[in-house]
Amino acid sequence: MTTSFLQLPGILPDFIAQNRSRTYGAGLDPFAYERVTGPLTALKEWPTAFIREGLERTAVAEKCAADGADRSAGEAYRRAACWFHCAVLLPHPDRALAADAAARADAAMGRALALLEPGAVRIEDASYAGWLRGAERGARAVVVVVPGLDSSKEEFHDVTEALLARGCAVFTMDGPGQGVRAATTTVTADYDKVMARVVDALHARLGPVPVGVVGLSLGGYYAAWSAAHEPRIRAAATVSGPYRITGWDDTVPFVRETLTQRAGSERAARDFLTRVDLRPVARHIEVPLLVVDGADDVIPGVENGERLAAQAPGGTYWSVPGGDHLLGNVRELWLPGLTDWMATRLGA
């Protein structure tokens, strides 16, 4: 019988270590992270511990709101959303628990934005859901932030806020098999079809403003694929995105188990992996494309983006020294540059 990822020897300390920089970037306090993960004795305990912490942040938010401290309440709700999201960073067998955590993350982020950014607008259909932020300021461009395999719109606040600070409106989304849509949809390699509906909705609200896309981890594949097929995308950036995945047996158990859950079956997951390959479309990405990789990001079975940037007519490659997957450990070395680049290309 195949050993589950959660039962691999030594997996708990490895998983805690590997997710430190990622969770810090998602908004978790590093000291709280150590306090919550320290008592764990098995990785299967991770979701419950993180949900418990999210509930405590929710209680703080509710008390602040009852006291009329709306700013503090909004900030506490946003922290709660981060904890709920981080509860589902692993392929836990209790899918109902994961769906509940994702729903709590979505609800908490909605309450946070209602208090902190009342101009934020919910846009969604059956396949995607997200928040449009900054549109009320008359932004002249909009950037879609696309999460990865186990990411969600509640994770990449630093990217969103840096783009907002540079004059862009930002739409942070969950697509098929992601975040709040993971319970009702499965991943799709044809992400351009989802992106087309997103751009339709954004243009209906904002008018025909320039659209950019930033994709992180597997979202980098989604962003590049969409840029090759959706002509209304004017610029694209990938962060730790795969150029291709070489094969099912080449990938690590974490990727295989997570993708099996997000695709709905192992057969569907295997088929999806054969589609994660930008070789046929790289030369069709004619818009400016910035490909950012961490120099220390090595995931078995995943080929990083250097060849993508070389083959795309408008491609630029940026390997950041010391960067891990998602470059959470060297954020100051790439985040300002990427968001400056995007805002400039879109004329924001």
Secondary structure, 3 states (H helix, E strand, C coil): CCCCHHHCCCHHHHHHHHCHHHHHHHCCCHHHHHHHHCCCCCHHHHHHHHHHHHHHHHHHHHHHHHCCCHHHHHHHHHHHHHHHHHCCCCCCCCHHHHHHHHHHHHHHHHHHHHHHCCCCEEEECCCCEEEEECHHHCCCCEEEEECCCCCCCCCCHHHHHHHHHCCCEEEEEECCCCHHHCCCCCCCCCHHHHHHHHHHHHHHHHCCCCEEEEEECHHHHHHHHHHHHCCCEEEEEEECCCCEECCHHHCCHHHHHHHHHHHCCHHHHHHHHHHCECCCCHHHCCCCEEEEEECCCCCCCEECCHHHHHHCCCEEEEEECCCCHHHHHHHHHHHHHHHHHHHHHHCC
